[in-house]
Amino acid sequence: MCEELMVRHGAPTLAGLKTGSLFRCPFAGERAMQDCVRHWNRRLTPKGLRLLPLRWQDGRALLYLYRPARLARDLQCPEARALLAPRGYCCDDPTRCVGRLMQRLRQAEEFPHEIGLFLSYPPEDVRGFIQSPACGYKCVGCWKVYGDPRAAQRTFGQYRRCTACYQAQLARGTALERLAVAG
C-alpha cells in the first residue's frame, strides 16, 4: 500500500489527534491486501495503531487505521453508547464493536451512519446526521456539524495542518513509522 495514501487520509490518526481514519486502497488481489495489512501492523502496532480491512470489493479494500485504546475510551461516552447499543454494538468490547461495524458495512449498501463514532466525530454530530442527514447541519468539513461549529472548524483546521505537515515530511523521506506518534 502506498504510504502516501495512509498519510493523505490518516495523518491526524497517525499523529494521535483522532481515533481513526478510513480510506480505500486498490490492491492486485485479496492476498496482496492481507500481506500489506500484516506488514503495516507489524510496524504500527508498537505505536498503538492498528490497520484493518473493513470491506473488500472490486479490487479495493476499505481500510480502517485506528488507535484501539482511544476507541475504547470513545465508546465509553454515554451518548456514543446510546447511539450504538440499538444497532447491536457491545460498547464494553471495542474489538467486538469493530467486528459489528465490519458486519454492518458488508451487509448494507450505504455506510452505516454510526461510523462517525469510530472516526472521532462528536456524538452530537453523528446523532444529528442519523436523525436528519439532509438538513439541520450548521457547517460541513470532514463531517456535517450539527453541534458546535466553532469547535468543529478548529478541528478541521488542525487536521488540515497536520496532513500538510505529514505530507511534507513524507516527501522529504521521513519513514511512516517515524511519523506515527506512540500512544
C-alpha positions as CSV (number, residue, x, y, z in Angstrom):
1,M,0.0,0.0,0.0
2,C,1.2,3.4,-0.8
3,E,2.4,5.3,2.3
4,E,1.1,8.5,0.6
5,L,-2.5,7.2,0.8
6,M,-2.1,6.4,4.5
7,V,-0.7,9.9,5.2
8,R,-3.2,11.7,3.0
9,H,-6.2,10.1,4.7
10,G,-4.8,9.2,8.1
11,A,-2.3,11.8,9.2
12,P,-4.4,13.0,12.2
13,T,-4.7,9.4,13.3
14,L,-1.0,8.8,12.9
15,A,-0.4,12.0,14.9
16,G,-2.7,10.9,17.7
17,L,-5.2,13.7,17.0
18,K,-8.1,11.4,16.2
19,T,-9.2,7.9,16.9
20,G,-9.4,6.5,13.4
21,S,-9.4,7.2,9.7
22,L,-11.0,5.4,6.7
23,F,-9.6,5.2,3.2
24,R,-9.9,3.0,0.1
25,C,-6.8,1.4,-1.4
26,P,-6.5,-0.6,-4.6
27,F,-4.7,-4.0,-4.5
28,A,-3.8,-6.6,-7.0
29,G,-5.8,-9.2,-5.1
30,E,-7.1,-10.0,-1.6
31,R,-3.9,-11.9,-0.7
32,A,-1.8,-8.8,-1.6
33,M,-4.1,-6.7,0.6
34,Q,-3.7,-9.1,3.5
35,D,0.1,-9.2,3.2
36,C,0.2,-5.4,3.1
37,V,-2.1,-5.1,6.2
38,R,0.2,-7.6,8.1
39,H,3.3,-5.6,7.0
40,W,1.9,-2.3,8.4
41,N,0.5,-3.8,11.6
42,R,4.0,-5.2,12.4
43,R,5.3,-1.6,12.1
44,L,2.5,0.4,13.6
45,T,1.2,-1.8,16.4
46,P,4.2,-0.8,18.7
47,K,2.9,2.8,18.3
48,G,-0.6,1.9,19.4
49,L,-2.1,1.8,15.9
50,R,-3.9,-0.9,14.0
51,L,-4.8,-1.3,10.3
52,L,-7.9,-3.4,9.4
53,P,-9.6,-4.1,6.2
54,L,-13.3,-3.5,6.9
55,R,-14.5,-4.4,3.4
56,W,-13.1,-5.9,0.2
57,Q,-14.9,-5.0,-3.1
58,D,-13.9,-4.7,-6.7
59,G,-10.1,-4.9,-6.1
60,R,-10.2,-2.3,-3.4
61,A,-10.1,-2.5,0.3
62,L,-11.8,-0.1,2.7
63,L,-9.1,0.3,5.4
64,Y,-9.5,1.5,8.9
65,L,-6.4,2.9,10.6
66,Y,-7.2,3.4,14.3
67,R,-6.0,3.6,17.8
68,P,-7.7,0.7,19.8
69,A,-7.1,2.3,23.2
70,R,-8.6,5.6,22.1
71,L,-11.6,3.8,20.5
72,A,-12.2,2.1,23.9
73,R,-12.3,5.5,25.6
74,D,-14.6,6.9,22.9
75,L,-17.0,4.1,23.3
76,Q,-17.5,4.8,27.0
77,C,-19.2,8.1,26.2
78,P,-22.8,7.8,27.2
79,E,-24.1,9.4,24.0
80,A,-22.0,7.1,21.8
81,R,-23.3,4.1,23.8
82,A,-26.9,5.3,23.3
83,L,-26.3,5.5,19.6
84,L,-24.6,2.2,19.2
85,A,-26.5,-0.2,21.5
86,P,-29.7,-0.2,19.5
87,R,-27.7,-1.1,16.4
88,G,-26.3,-4.2,18.0
89,Y,-22.9,-2.9,19.3
90,C,-21.4,-4.1,22.6
91,C,-19.6,-1.0,23.7
92,D,-17.8,-2.8,26.5
93,D,-15.7,-4.6,23.9
94,P,-14.1,-2.3,21.3
95,T,-12.9,-5.3,19.2
96,R,-16.5,-6.6,19.0
97,C,-17.7,-3.1,18.1
98,V,-15.3,-3.0,15.2
99,G,-16.4,-6.5,14.2
100,R,-20.1,-5.3,14.3
101,L,-19.1,-2.3,12.1
102,M,-17.5,-4.7,9.6
103,Q,-20.6,-6.8,9.6
104,R,-22.9,-3.7,9.0
105,L,-20.6,-2.4,6.2
106,R,-20.7,-5.8,4.4
107,Q,-24.5,-6.1,4.7
108,A,-25.5,-2.5,3.8
109,E,-25.4,-0.8,0.5
110,E,-24.6,2.5,2.2
111,F,-22.3,3.4,5.1
112,P,-23.9,2.9,8.5
113,H,-24.2,6.4,9.8
114,E,-22.8,5.5,13.2
115,I,-19.4,5.0,11.6
116,G,-18.5,8.6,12.6
117,L,-18.2,7.4,16.2
118,F,-15.2,5.3,15.0
119,L,-13.6,8.3,13.4
120,S,-13.7,10.8,16.3
121,Y,-16.8,12.7,15.1
122,P,-18.6,14.2,18.0
123,P,-21.6,12.1,19.1
124,E,-24.0,15.0,18.8
125,D,-23.0,15.4,15.1
126,V,-23.4,11.7,14.5
127,R,-26.8,11.8,16.2
128,G,-27.8,14.8,14.1
129,F,-26.7,13.1,10.9
130,I,-28.7,9.9,11.8
131,Q,-31.8,11.9,12.6
132,S,-31.6,14.3,9.7
133,P,-28.8,13.8,7.1
134,A,-30.0,16.3,4.6
135,C,-30.8,19.3,6.8
136,G,-30.2,21.0,10.1
137,Y,-26.4,21.0,10.0
138,K,-24.5,24.2,10.7
139,C,-21.4,23.6,8.6
140,V,-19.6,21.0,6.7
141,G,-15.9,20.0,6.8
142,C,-14.6,16.5,7.5
143,W,-18.2,15.7,8.6
144,K,-21.6,17.5,8.8
145,V,-21.7,19.6,12.0
146,Y,-24.9,19.7,14.0
147,G,-23.4,20.8,17.3
148,D,-20.6,23.3,17.8
149,P,-19.4,24.8,14.5
150,R,-16.6,26.8,16.0
151,A,-15.1,23.7,17.7
152,A,-15.5,21.7,14.5
153,Q,-13.8,24.4,12.4
154,R,-10.8,24.4,14.8
155,T,-10.6,20.6,14.5
156,F,-10.9,20.7,10.7
157,G,-8.1,23.3,10.6
158,Q,-5.9,21.2,12.9
159,Y,-6.5,18.1,10.7
160,R,-5.6,20.1,7.5
161,R,-2.4,21.5,9.0
162,C,-1.4,18.0,10.4
163,T,-2.0,16.4,7.0
164,A,0.0,19.1,5.1
165,C,2.9,18.7,7.6
166,Y,2.9,14.9,7.4
167,Q,2.8,15.0,3.6
168,A,5.8,17.4,3.5
169,Q,7.7,15.2,6.0
170,L,6.9,12.0,3.9
171,A,8.0,13.8,0.7
172,R,11.4,14.6,2.5
173,G,11.9,10.9,3.2
174,T,10.7,10.5,6.7
175,A,9.5,6.9,7.3
176,L,5.9,6.4,8.1
177,E,6.8,4.6,11.4
178,R,8.6,7.8,12.5
179,L,5.6,9.9,11.7
180,A,3.3,7.7,13.9
181,V,3.1,9.1,17.4
182,A,3.2,6.5,20.1
183,G,0.1,6.4,22.3
